[in-house]
Amino acid sequence: MAGVLSALRRVYLTLYNWIVFFGWFQVFYLAVKTLKESGHEHVYDAVEKPLLLAQTAAILEILHGLVGLVRSPVSATLPQISSRLYVTWGILWSFPELRSHMLVSSLVISWSTTEIIRYSFFGTKEAFGSAPSWLLWLRYSTFMLLYPTGITSEVGLIYSALPYIKGSEKYSIRMPNKWNFSFDYYYAGLVALGIYVPGSPHMYGYMLGQRKKALSKSKKE
C-alpha cells in the first residue's frame, strides 16, 4: 500500500510541476514576444490569463507542505506565495492603471524565468528520481539575480499603486457597518511594503543557505 501511495504521489507531483511549468513558459514567451513587438505597455494584457492561472496554482504548494507531500517548510513557502498573490491579484488585477508600468515587464520576466527553472527541476526530479547537475545549479543559483529584480519590481508596483488605492478606496470598509469593523486597503499596502523591508533580506539569506546545502550535497554524491 505504501508503495502505491508513493507512486501516486510521484505521478501527481510530476504532472503538477510540468503543467505549471508550461503555464510559466507561456508567460515568459508572451512577455518577451510582446516586449519586442509592442513595448512594455502591452505586456500585462498579453500574459494576464496564464499569469493568473500559473501564480494562483501555487496555492497548492502550501497544501502540499501541510499534508506532507513535499519537504518544503510552509513557513518559507507561505510568505513568498502570499506576497506574489497579493501583487498578482491585489495590485495588478485590481488596479488596471498599473498594467502599462515598465516594472510589469521586469516582474513577469523575473518570475517566469525563476519558475521555469524551478518547476522543470522538480518535475524532472519527481519523474526520474534526480535532475541533471546543470539544472540543479540553475535552480539554486539564478535566484541571486532574479530574486532582487523580482522583489524590486514587486515593491515598485505596490508603491506605484498607493495613489490609486487611496483614490478609489477599493476593498476598504468604512464604519458604521453591521460588523462594527473598518479596514483601509491603502494602509494594508503600506504594511505590505513595511514587511518587504525585513522579509526580503531574510528570505534571500534563507535561499543562500539552501543553495549552499544543495550544492554541497550534490558534490558528495
C-alpha positions as CSV (number, residue, x, y, z in Angstrom):
1,M,0.0,0.0,0.0
2,A,2.8,2.4,0.9
3,G,4.4,1.7,-2.5
4,V,1.2,2.5,-4.3
5,L,0.8,5.8,-2.4
6,S,4.4,6.7,-3.1
7,A,3.9,6.1,-6.8
8,L,0.7,8.1,-6.9
9,R,2.5,11.0,-5.1
10,R,5.3,11.0,-7.7
11,V,2.8,10.9,-10.6
12,Y,0.8,13.7,-9.1
13,L,3.8,15.9,-8.4
14,T,5.3,15.2,-11.8
15,L,2.1,16.3,-13.5
16,Y,1.6,19.3,-11.3
17,N,5.1,20.6,-11.8
18,W,5.1,20.1,-15.6
19,I,1.6,21.6,-16.0
20,V,2.6,24.7,-14.1
21,F,6.0,24.8,-15.9
22,F,4.1,25.1,-19.3
23,G,2.0,27.9,-17.8
24,W,5.1,29.9,-16.8
25,F,6.8,29.1,-20.1
26,Q,3.8,30.7,-21.8
27,V,4.0,33.8,-19.6
28,F,7.7,34.1,-20.5
29,Y,7.2,33.6,-24.2
30,L,4.4,36.1,-24.4
31,A,6.1,38.7,-22.3
32,V,9.3,38.6,-24.4
33,K,7.4,38.5,-27.7
34,T,5.2,41.4,-26.7
35,L,8.0,43.4,-25.2
36,K,9.9,43.1,-28.5
37,E,7.0,43.7,-30.8
38,S,4.7,46.2,-29.0
39,G,6.6,47.6,-25.9
40,H,6.2,47.2,-22.2
41,E,2.9,48.9,-22.1
42,H,1.2,45.8,-23.6
43,V,3.0,43.0,-21.7
44,Y,0.3,42.6,-18.9
45,D,-2.5,42.2,-21.4
46,A,-0.6,39.6,-23.2
47,V,0.3,37.5,-20.2
48,E,-2.7,38.1,-17.9
49,K,-4.6,34.8,-18.3
50,P,-1.6,32.4,-18.0
51,L,-0.1,34.6,-15.2
52,L,-3.2,34.5,-13.1
53,L,-3.6,30.7,-13.6
54,A,0.1,29.8,-13.0
55,Q,0.5,32.0,-10.0
56,T,-2.8,31.0,-8.4
57,A,-1.9,27.3,-8.8
58,A,1.0,27.9,-6.4
59,I,-1.7,27.8,-3.6
60,L,-1.5,24.1,-3.9
61,E,2.1,24.2,-2.8
62,I,1.0,25.4,0.6
63,L,-1.3,22.4,0.8
64,H,1.5,20.1,-0.4
65,G,3.6,21.2,2.5
66,L,0.8,21.0,5.0
67,V,-0.1,17.4,4.2
68,G,3.5,16.3,3.8
69,L,3.6,15.7,0.1
70,V,6.8,17.8,-0.1
71,R,9.5,18.6,2.5
72,S,9.5,22.4,1.9
73,P,8.6,24.2,5.1
74,V,5.3,26.0,5.0
75,S,6.9,28.9,6.9
76,A,9.1,29.6,3.9
77,T,6.5,28.8,1.2
78,L,3.6,30.8,2.7
79,P,5.0,34.3,2.7
80,Q,6.5,34.0,-0.7
81,I,3.4,32.7,-2.3
82,S,1.2,35.2,-0.4
83,S,3.2,38.2,-1.5
84,R,3.0,37.1,-5.1
85,L,-0.7,36.5,-4.9
86,Y,-1.1,40.0,-3.4
87,V,0.8,41.6,-6.2
88,T,-0.9,39.5,-8.9
89,W,-4.5,39.9,-7.7
90,G,-4.4,42.7,-5.2
91,I,-2.3,45.1,-7.3
92,L,-2.1,44.3,-11.0
93,W,-5.5,42.7,-11.5
94,S,-7.3,45.2,-9.1
95,F,-5.8,48.4,-10.5
96,P,-5.6,48.5,-14.3
97,E,-3.8,51.8,-14.2
98,L,-0.6,49.9,-13.3
99,R,-0.7,47.4,-16.2
100,S,1.3,49.6,-18.6
101,H,4.0,50.2,-16.0
102,M,7.5,49.2,-17.1
103,L,8.1,47.3,-13.9
104,V,5.4,44.8,-15.1
105,S,7.9,43.5,-17.7
106,S,10.7,43.0,-15.2
107,L,8.3,41.4,-12.8
108,V,6.9,38.8,-15.1
109,I,10.2,38.0,-16.7
110,S,11.9,37.6,-13.3
111,W,9.0,35.5,-12.0
112,S,8.6,33.3,-15.1
113,T,12.3,32.6,-15.6
114,T,12.6,31.6,-11.9
115,E,9.6,29.3,-12.2
116,I,10.5,27.7,-15.5
117,I,13.7,26.6,-13.9
118,R,12.1,25.6,-10.6
119,Y,9.2,23.6,-11.9
120,S,11.4,21.9,-14.6
121,F,13.8,20.9,-11.8
122,F,11.2,19.4,-9.5
123,G,9.3,17.9,-12.5
124,T,12.4,16.1,-13.6
125,K,13.4,15.1,-10.1
126,E,9.9,13.6,-9.4
127,A,9.8,11.8,-12.8
128,F,13.3,10.4,-12.9
129,G,14.4,10.4,-9.2
130,S,17.1,13.1,-9.9
131,A,17.9,16.2,-12.0
132,P,21.0,16.9,-14.1
133,S,23.7,18.9,-12.3
134,W,23.3,21.9,-14.6
135,L,19.6,22.1,-13.8
136,L,20.4,21.8,-10.1
137,W,22.9,24.6,-10.4
138,L,20.4,26.9,-12.2
139,R,17.7,26.1,-9.6
140,Y,19.9,27.2,-6.7
141,S,21.9,30.0,-8.4
142,T,19.7,32.1,-10.7
143,F,17.8,33.5,-7.8
144,M,20.8,35.6,-6.8
145,L,19.9,37.8,-9.8
146,L,16.2,37.1,-10.3
147,Y,15.1,37.4,-6.7
148,P,16.4,41.0,-6.3
149,T,14.9,42.1,-9.7
150,G,11.6,40.4,-8.8
151,I,11.4,41.9,-5.4
152,T,12.3,45.4,-6.6
153,S,9.6,45.1,-9.2
154,E,7.0,44.0,-6.6
155,V,7.9,46.8,-4.2
156,G,7.9,49.4,-7.0
157,L,4.5,48.3,-8.3
158,I,2.9,48.3,-4.8
159,Y,4.4,51.8,-4.1
160,S,3.1,53.0,-7.5
161,A,-0.4,51.6,-6.7
162,L,-0.8,53.5,-3.5
163,P,-2.3,56.7,-5.0
164,Y,-4.8,54.6,-7.0
165,I,-5.7,52.6,-3.9
166,K,-6.2,55.7,-1.8
167,G,-8.2,57.4,-4.6
168,S,-10.5,54.5,-5.3
169,E,-11.0,53.2,-1.8
170,K,-11.4,49.7,-3.3
171,Y,-11.6,46.9,-0.8
172,S,-11.7,49.4,2.1
173,I,-14.5,49.0,4.6
174,R,-15.8,52.2,6.4
175,M,-17.8,52.5,9.6
176,P,-20.5,52.5,10.5
177,N,-21.5,49.0,9.4
178,K,-23.2,46.0,10.9
179,W,-19.9,44.3,11.7
180,N,-18.6,47.4,13.5
181,F,-15.3,46.9,11.7
182,S,-13.2,49.0,9.4
183,F,-10.4,48.2,7.0
184,D,-8.3,50.5,4.9
185,Y,-6.6,48.9,1.9
186,Y,-4.3,51.8,1.5
187,Y,-2.8,51.2,4.9
188,A,-2.7,47.5,4.2
189,G,-0.4,48.4,1.2
190,L,1.8,50.4,3.5
191,V,2.0,47.5,5.9
192,A,2.9,45.2,3.0
193,L,5.7,47.5,2.0
194,G,6.9,47.5,5.6
195,I,7.0,43.7,5.6
196,Y,9.1,43.6,2.5
197,V,11.9,45.6,4.2
198,P,12.9,42.9,6.8
199,G,11.3,40.0,4.9
200,S,13.2,40.2,1.7
201,P,16.8,40.0,3.2
202,H,15.6,37.2,5.4
203,M,14.3,35.2,2.5
204,Y,17.4,35.9,0.4
205,G,19.5,34.6,3.3
206,Y,17.4,31.5,3.6
207,M,17.8,30.8,-0.1
208,L,21.6,31.3,0.1
209,G,21.6,28.7,2.9
210,Q,19.5,26.3,0.8
211,R,21.9,26.8,-2.1
212,K,25.0,26.0,-0.1
213,K,23.3,22.9,1.3
214,A,22.0,21.7,-2.1
215,L,25.3,22.2,-4.0
216,S,27.4,20.7,-1.2
217,K,25.2,17.6,-1.1
218,S,25.5,17.3,-4.9
219,K,29.3,17.3,-4.8
220,K,29.3,14.5,-2.2
221,E,27.0,12.3,-4.4
